[in-house]
Amino acid sequence: MPARFAYSLNGENYSGTFASRDLALAAALHAAQDPMNLAPPQTIYVGRRAEADPHAAGHAKTILREMAWQAHDEVGASATNYLNKLSDEAIRELDLSLEQVLYDWLRKHELLPTYFKVEGISEHPVPSGPSIGMKTTGQREVNQVGQARDGN
Protein backbone atom coordinates (compact mmCIF):
# COMPACT_ATOMS: atom_id res chain seq x y z
CA MET A 1 0.00 0.00 0.00
CA PRO A 2 1.48 3.38 -0.96
CA ALA A 3 2.21 5.84 1.82
CA ARG A 4 -0.54 8.34 2.36
CA PHE A 5 -0.21 11.72 3.98
CA ALA A 6 -2.46 14.13 5.87
CA TYR A 7 -2.14 17.69 7.12
CA SER A 8 -3.14 19.67 10.18
CA LEU A 9 -3.56 23.37 10.77
CA ASN A 10 -3.30 22.98 14.55
CA GLY A 11 -1.00 19.98 15.12
CA GLU A 12 -3.80 17.81 16.48
CA ASN A 13 -6.58 17.33 13.95
CA TYR A 14 -5.36 15.80 10.69
CA SER A 15 -7.33 15.49 7.49
CA GLY A 16 -6.93 14.39 3.91
CA THR A 17 -5.35 11.46 2.13
CA PHE A 18 -2.62 12.54 -0.24
CA ALA A 19 -0.22 10.43 -2.31
CA SER A 20 2.81 12.49 -1.27
CA ARG A 21 3.99 14.82 1.45
CA ASP A 22 4.27 17.63 -1.14
CA LEU A 23 0.62 17.26 -2.19
CA ALA A 24 -0.48 17.33 1.45
CA LEU A 25 1.65 20.42 2.06
CA ALA A 26 0.16 22.20 -0.96
CA ALA A 27 -3.38 21.44 0.25
CA ALA A 28 -2.49 22.60 3.76
CA LEU A 29 -1.07 25.89 2.46
CA HIS A 30 -4.25 26.43 0.46
CA ALA A 31 -6.42 25.65 3.51
CA ALA A 32 -4.31 27.97 5.69
CA GLN A 33 -5.04 30.87 3.31
CA ASP A 34 -8.82 30.39 3.59
CA PRO A 35 -10.29 33.83 4.38
CA MET A 36 -12.82 32.15 6.69
CA ASN A 37 -10.01 31.28 9.15
CA LEU A 38 -10.48 33.74 11.97
CA ALA A 39 -7.03 32.87 13.33
CA PRO A 40 -4.89 31.74 10.39
CA PRO A 41 -2.17 29.28 11.44
CA GLN A 42 1.47 30.29 11.43
CA THR A 43 2.60 26.66 11.23
CA ILE A 44 1.10 23.69 9.44
CA TYR A 45 1.90 20.03 10.00
CA VAL A 46 2.18 17.20 7.51
CA GLY A 47 2.48 13.56 8.50
CA ARG A 48 2.26 10.02 7.17
CA ARG A 49 -1.05 8.29 7.88
CA ALA A 50 -0.74 4.98 9.71
CA GLU A 51 -4.02 3.15 9.31
CA ALA A 52 -5.52 1.89 12.56
CA ASP A 53 -5.42 -1.73 13.59
CA PRO A 54 -8.99 -3.07 13.91
CA HIS A 55 -7.78 -5.51 16.59
CA ALA A 56 -9.18 -8.58 14.86
CA ALA A 57 -6.20 -10.80 15.76
CA GLY A 58 -5.25 -12.66 18.91
CA HIS A 59 -8.65 -13.68 20.24
CA ALA A 60 -8.37 -17.48 20.12
CA LYS A 61 -7.31 -18.03 23.76
CA THR A 62 -10.07 -15.73 25.04
CA ILE A 63 -12.73 -17.52 23.03
CA LEU A 64 -11.44 -20.97 24.01
CA ARG A 65 -11.37 -19.95 27.68
CA GLU A 66 -14.94 -18.64 27.47
CA MET A 67 -16.10 -21.85 25.74
CA ALA A 68 -14.48 -23.95 28.47
CA TRP A 69 -16.11 -21.86 31.23
CA GLN A 70 -19.52 -22.14 29.59
CA ALA A 71 -19.12 -25.92 29.30
CA HIS A 72 -18.10 -26.09 32.96
CA ASP A 73 -21.11 -23.97 33.95
CA GLU A 74 -23.38 -26.26 31.98
CA VAL A 75 -22.17 -29.70 33.08
CA GLY A 76 -19.84 -29.07 36.01
CA ALA A 77 -16.57 -30.78 36.84
CA SER A 78 -16.81 -33.32 34.02
CA ALA A 79 -15.92 -30.52 31.58
CA THR A 80 -12.78 -29.50 33.52
CA ASN A 81 -10.38 -30.67 30.79
CA TYR A 82 -12.43 -29.40 27.86
CA LEU A 83 -10.21 -27.39 25.48
CA ASN A 84 -7.28 -27.75 27.89
CA LYS A 85 -3.70 -28.37 26.75
CA LEU A 86 -4.12 -27.35 23.12
CA SER A 87 -0.98 -27.09 21.03
CA ASP A 88 0.40 -23.69 20.11
CA GLU A 89 -0.12 -24.63 16.46
CA ALA A 90 -3.83 -25.33 17.03
CA ILE A 91 -4.25 -21.97 18.78
CA ARG A 92 -2.36 -20.13 15.98
CA GLU A 93 -4.58 -21.85 13.39
CA LEU A 94 -7.72 -20.74 15.23
CA ASP A 95 -6.31 -17.21 15.61
CA LEU A 96 -5.74 -16.91 11.85
CA SER A 97 -9.20 -18.25 11.04
CA LEU A 98 -10.89 -15.92 13.54
CA GLU A 99 -8.93 -12.93 12.27
CA GLN A 100 -10.11 -13.58 8.71
CA VAL A 101 -13.72 -14.01 9.83
CA LEU A 102 -13.59 -10.79 11.87
CA TYR A 103 -12.01 -8.79 9.02
CA ASP A 104 -14.64 -10.08 6.60
CA TRP A 105 -17.43 -9.21 9.04
CA LEU A 106 -16.03 -5.71 9.68
CA ARG A 107 -15.74 -5.08 5.92
CA LYS A 108 -19.23 -6.41 5.18
CA HIS A 109 -20.80 -4.11 7.75
CA GLU A 110 -18.51 -1.17 6.94
CA LEU A 111 -17.07 -1.15 10.46
CA LEU A 112 -13.36 -0.99 9.69
CA PRO A 113 -11.71 1.92 11.52
CA THR A 114 -11.87 5.29 9.82
CA TYR A 115 -9.46 6.86 12.30
CA PHE A 116 -5.69 6.80 11.88
CA LYS A 117 -2.44 7.63 13.63
CA VAL A 118 -0.03 10.17 12.20
CA GLU A 119 3.70 9.46 12.10
CA GLY A 120 6.72 11.24 10.67
CA ILE A 121 5.27 14.69 11.28
CA SER A 122 7.01 17.69 9.71
CA GLU A 123 6.34 21.33 10.58
CA HIS A 124 6.15 24.05 7.94
CA PRO A 125 5.81 27.81 8.43
CA VAL A 126 2.94 29.43 6.61
CA PRO A 127 4.29 32.20 4.40
CA SER A 128 2.60 35.50 5.02
CA GLY A 129 0.48 36.74 2.16
CA PRO A 130 0.61 40.26 0.77
CA SER A 131 -0.97 42.88 2.99
CA ILE A 132 -3.75 45.11 1.74
CA GLY A 133 -2.32 48.24 0.17
CA MET A 134 1.22 46.85 -0.02
CA LYS A 135 3.29 48.43 -2.77
CA THR A 136 4.65 45.98 -5.31
CA THR A 137 6.66 48.49 -7.38
CA GLY A 138 9.88 47.94 -5.49
CA GLN A 139 9.50 51.35 -3.83
CA ARG A 140 10.66 51.51 -0.23
CA GLU A 141 7.83 51.21 2.25
CA VAL A 142 9.34 53.47 4.92
CA ASN A 143 10.99 56.85 4.23
CA GLN A 144 12.98 59.10 6.51
CA VAL A 145 10.83 61.69 8.24
CA GLY A 146 11.30 65.03 6.52
CA GLN A 147 13.12 63.53 3.53
CA ALA A 148 11.56 63.95 0.10
CA ARG A 149 10.91 60.77 -1.87
CA ASP A 150 13.19 61.93 -4.66
CA GLY A 151 16.14 61.87 -2.28
CA ASN A 152 16.39 65.68 -1.89
VEXDRENMI-66195 format. One record per residue (C-alpha): residue in three letters; x, y, z; residue number from 1. Coordinates in steps of 0.2 Angstrom, whole numbers, m for minus. Each point is the difference from the previous one (the first is absolute). Layout:
BEGIN
REC  drengu     xx     yy     zz  lumfi
REC     ALA      X      Y      Z    NUM
...
// end
This chain:
BEGIN
REC  drengu     xx     yy     zz  lumfi
REC     MET      0      0      0      1
REC     PRO      7     17     m5      2
REC     ALA      4     12     14      3
REC     ARG    m14     13      3      4
REC     PHE      2     17      8      5
REC     ALA    m11     12      9      6
REC     TYR      1     17      7      7
REC     SER     m5     10     15      8
REC     LEU     m2     19      3      9
REC     ASN      2     m2     19     10
REC     GLY     11    m15      3     11
REC     GLU    m14    m11      6     12
REC     ASN    m14     m2    m12     13
REC     TYR      6     m8    m17     14
REC     SER    m10     m2    m16     15
REC     GLY      2     m5    m17     16
REC     THR      8    m15     m9     17
REC     PHE     14      6    m12     18
REC     ALA     12    m11    m11     19
REC     SER     15     10      6     20
REC     ARG      6     12     13     21
REC     ASP      1     14    m13     22
REC     LEU    m18     m2     m5     23
REC     ALA     m5      1     18     24
REC     LEU     10     15      3     25
REC     ALA     m7      9    m15     26
REC     ALA    m18     m4      6     27
REC     ALA      5      6     18     28
REC     LEU      7     16     m7     29
REC     HIS    m16      3    m10     30
REC     ALA    m11     m4     16     31
REC     ALA     10     12     10     32
REC     GLN     m3     14    m11     33
REC     ASP    m19     m2      1     34
REC     PRO     m7     17      4     35
REC     MET    m13     m8     11     36
REC     ASN     14     m5     13     37
REC     LEU     m2     13     14     38
REC     ALA     17     m5      7     39
REC     PRO     11     m5    m15     40
REC     PRO     13    m13      5     41
REC     GLN     18      5      0     42
REC     THR      6    m18     m1     43
REC     ILE     m7    m15     m9     44
REC     TYR      3    m18      3     45
REC     VAL      2    m14    m12     46
REC     GLY      1    m18      4     47
REC     ARG     m1    m18     m6     48
REC     ARG    m16     m9      3     49
REC     ALA      1    m16     10     50
REC     GLU    m16     m9     m2     51
REC     ALA     m8     m7     16     52
REC     ASP      1    m18      5     53
REC     PRO    m18     m6      2     54
REC     HIS      6    m13     13     55
REC     ALA     m7    m15     m9     56
REC     ALA     15    m11      5     57
REC     GLY      5     m9     16     58
REC     HIS    m17     m5      6     59
REC     ALA      1    m19      0     60
REC     LYS      5     m3     18     61
REC     THR    m13     11      6     62
REC     ILE    m14     m9    m10     63
REC     LEU      7    m17      5     64
REC     ARG      0      5     18     65
REC     GLU    m18      7     m1     66
REC     MET     m5    m16     m8     67
REC     ALA      8    m11     13     68
REC     TRP     m9     11     14     69
REC     GLN    m17     m2     m8     70
REC     ALA      2    m19     m1     71
REC     HIS      6      0     18     72
REC     ASP    m16     10      5     73
REC     GLU    m11    m11    m10     74
REC     VAL      6    m18      5     75
REC     GLY     12      4     15     76
REC     ALA     16     m9      4     77
REC     SER     m1    m13    m14     78
REC     ALA      4     14    m12     79
REC     THR     16      5     10     80
REC     ASN     12     m5    m14     81
REC     TYR    m10      6    m15     82
REC     LEU     11     10    m12     83
REC     ASN     15     m2     12     84
REC     LYS     17     m3     m5     85
REC     LEU     m2      5    m18     86
REC     SER     16      2    m11     87
REC     ASP      7     17     m4     88
REC     GLU     m3     m5    m19     89
REC     ALA    m18     m4      3     90
REC     ILE     m2     17      9     91
REC     ARG      9      9    m14     92
REC     GLU    m11     m8    m13     93
REC     LEU    m16      5      9     94
REC     ASP      7     18      2     95
REC     LEU      3      1    m19     96
REC     SER    m17     m6     m4     97
REC     LEU     m8     11     13     98
REC     GLU      9     15     m7     99
REC     GLN     m6     m3    m17    100
REC     VAL    m18     m2      5    101
REC     LEU      1     16     10    102
REC     TYR      8     10    m14    103
REC     ASP    m13     m6    m12    104
REC     TRP    m14      4     12    105
REC     LEU      7     17      3    106
REC     ARG      1      4    m18    107
REC     LYS    m17     m7     m4    108
REC     HIS     m8     11     13    109
REC     GLU     11     15     m4    110
REC     LEU      8      0     17    111
REC     LEU     18      1     m4    112
REC     PRO      8     15     10    113
REC     THR      0     16     m9    114
REC     TYR     12      8     13    115
REC     PHE     19      0     m3    116
REC     LYS     16      4      9    117
REC     VAL     12     13     m7    118
REC     GLU     19     m4     m1    119
REC     GLY     15      9     m7    120
REC     ILE     m8     17      3    121
REC     SER      9     15     m7    122
REC     GLU     m3     19      4    123
REC     HIS     m1     13    m13    124
REC     PRO     m2     19      2    125
REC     VAL    m14      8     m9    126
REC     PRO      6     14    m11    127
REC     SER     m8     17      3    128
REC     GLY    m11      6    m14    129
REC     PRO      1     17     m7    130
REC     SER     m8     13     11    131
REC     ILE    m14     12     m6    132
REC     GLY      7     15     m8    133
REC     MET     18     m7     m1    134
REC     LYS     10      8    m14    135
REC     THR      7    m12    m13    136
REC     THR     10     12    m10    137
REC     GLY     16     m2     10    138
REC     GLN     m2     17      8    139
REC     ARG      6      1     18    140
REC     GLU    m14     m2     12    141
REC     VAL      8     11     14    142
REC     ASN      8     17     m4    143
REC     GLN     10     11     12    144
REC     VAL    m11     13      8    145
REC     GLY      3     17     m8    146
REC     GLN      9     m7    m15    147
REC     ALA     m8      2    m17    148
REC     ARG     m3    m16    m10    149
REC     ASP     11      6    m14    150
REC     GLY     15     m1     12    151
REC     ASN      1     19      2    152
// end
